[in-house]
Amino acid sequence: MRLNENGLTLVEVMLVVILLGILAVISIPSVLDNIKSAIKTEAVTAMGVIRTAEKSYYAEYSNYATFSGGAGLDALGLNPNDFNGQYYSGSCYSVYVARFTGRPTIQASPAVSQAPQRQKVTSFGAMYMDIINGNISGDYQ
């Protein structure tokens, strides 16, 4: 008597499920690291543009333009809409003089972002760039 050999056995199905689980466990951290890297790159690039504009502003007026929530980007000759990306929007960027160091600092704060992927950024916290030397600091590196 021959058994019907149509389909897969339970053991074969379980092996496939286990292999897919192992592949997922291996690949998910890599994907999350790539997302984190993309978030940081978007913020650092935008802050670099603001830093360059601030240096030009300083050369002309001998002080830095300070603003909050992207409202002062116009004073630097920048269009706030040009800063609308996947993770941050123009309203995320602020420039202020740091209280403890007295140094002009750019802040990228995802809490006020209107960007399409903003929910992926809020857990990372804010990033900061020193306008004078370009050093990056913040809640995630």
C-alpha positions as CSV (number, residue, x, y, z in Angstrom):
1,M,0.0,0.0,0.0
2,R,1.4,3.5,-1.0
3,L,0.9,6.5,1.2
4,N,-0.3,9.7,-0.4
5,E,2.8,11.9,-0.8
6,N,1.1,15.2,-1.7
7,G,2.2,18.1,0.5
8,L,4.8,18.6,3.3
9,T,5.2,16.8,6.6
10,L,4.9,18.6,9.9
11,V,8.7,18.3,10.4
12,E,9.5,19.9,7.1
13,V,7.1,22.8,7.8
14,M,8.7,23.3,11.3
15,L,12.2,23.3,9.8
16,V,11.2,26.1,7.4
17,V,9.6,28.1,10.2
18,I,12.7,27.7,12.4
19,L,15.0,28.8,9.5
20,L,12.9,31.8,8.8
21,G,13.0,32.7,12.4
22,I,16.8,32.5,12.5
23,L,17.1,34.7,9.4
24,A,14.8,37.3,11.0
25,V,16.8,37.3,14.2
26,I,20.0,37.9,12.3
27,S,18.7,40.5,9.9
28,I,16.5,42.8,12.1
29,P,19.4,44.4,14.1
30,S,21.1,45.2,10.8
31,V,18.0,46.9,9.4
32,L,17.5,48.9,12.6
33,D,21.2,50.1,12.5
34,N,20.7,51.2,8.9
35,I,17.6,53.2,9.9
36,K,19.5,54.8,12.8
37,S,22.3,55.7,10.5
38,A,19.9,57.3,8.0
39,I,18.3,59.3,10.7
40,K,21.6,60.6,11.9
41,T,22.8,61.4,8.4
42,E,19.7,63.4,7.6
43,A,20.1,65.5,10.8
44,V,23.9,66.0,10.4
45,T,23.5,67.0,6.7
46,A,20.8,69.6,7.5
47,M,22.8,71.0,10.5
48,G,25.8,71.3,8.3
49,V,23.9,73.5,5.8
50,I,22.6,75.6,8.7
51,R,26.2,75.8,10.1
52,T,27.5,77.1,6.8
53,A,24.7,79.7,6.6
54,E,25.4,80.7,10.2
55,K,29.1,81.2,9.5
56,S,28.2,83.5,6.5
57,Y,25.7,85.4,8.8
58,Y,28.4,85.8,11.4
59,A,30.9,87.1,8.8
60,E,28.4,89.8,7.9
61,Y,26.8,90.7,11.2
62,S,29.4,89.6,13.8
63,N,26.9,87.5,15.7
64,Y,24.9,84.4,15.1
65,A,21.2,84.3,14.3
66,T,19.4,82.4,17.0
67,F,15.9,81.0,16.4
68,S,13.6,78.2,17.6
69,G,11.6,75.8,15.6
70,G,13.0,76.6,12.2
71,A,11.4,80.1,12.3
72,G,14.8,81.8,11.7
73,L,15.9,79.8,8.7
74,D,14.7,82.7,6.5
75,A,17.0,85.1,8.2
76,L,19.9,82.9,7.1
77,G,18.6,82.9,3.5
78,L,17.4,79.3,3.8
79,N,13.9,78.0,2.9
80,P,12.5,75.9,5.8
81,N,10.7,73.7,3.3
82,D,14.1,72.6,2.0
83,F,14.7,70.9,5.3
84,N,11.6,68.6,5.1
85,G,13.0,65.1,5.0
86,Q,11.9,61.6,5.9
87,Y,12.7,61.9,9.6
88,Y,13.0,65.7,10.3
89,S,11.1,68.7,9.1
90,G,12.2,72.4,9.0
91,S,10.5,73.0,12.3
92,C,12.9,70.6,14.1
93,Y,16.0,72.9,13.9
94,S,16.9,75.6,16.4
95,V,20.0,77.7,17.0
96,Y,20.9,79.0,20.4
97,V,23.8,79.9,22.6
98,A,24.5,77.1,24.9
99,R,24.1,78.1,28.6
100,F,27.1,76.4,30.0
101,T,29.6,76.7,27.2
102,G,28.5,80.0,25.7
103,R,28.9,78.4,22.3
104,P,26.4,78.7,19.4
105,T,24.7,75.4,18.9
106,I,22.3,73.9,16.4
107,Q,19.7,71.5,17.7
108,A,17.8,68.9,15.8
109,S,14.8,68.0,17.9
110,P,12.5,65.3,16.5
111,A,9.8,66.0,19.0
112,V,8.3,68.7,16.8
113,S,8.9,66.9,13.5
114,Q,6.1,66.8,10.9
115,A,8.1,64.5,8.7
116,P,6.5,61.3,7.3
117,Q,8.8,58.9,9.3
118,R,8.9,61.0,12.5
119,Q,7.7,58.2,14.8
120,K,11.0,56.4,14.1
121,V,13.0,59.4,15.4
122,T,11.3,60.3,18.6
123,S,12.9,57.5,20.6
124,F,16.4,58.7,19.7
125,G,16.2,62.1,21.2
126,A,17.9,65.4,20.1
127,M,21.2,65.9,18.3
128,Y,23.4,69.0,18.6
129,M,26.1,70.5,16.5
130,D,28.6,73.1,17.7
131,I,28.7,75.9,15.0
132,I,32.3,76.8,15.7
133,N,34.0,73.5,15.4
134,G,31.2,71.2,14.0
135,N,31.3,68.7,16.8
136,I,28.2,66.5,17.0
137,S,26.7,65.4,20.3
138,G,23.4,64.2,21.5
139,D,21.3,61.3,22.7
140,Y,22.4,59.0,19.9
141,Q,25.7,58.9,18.0
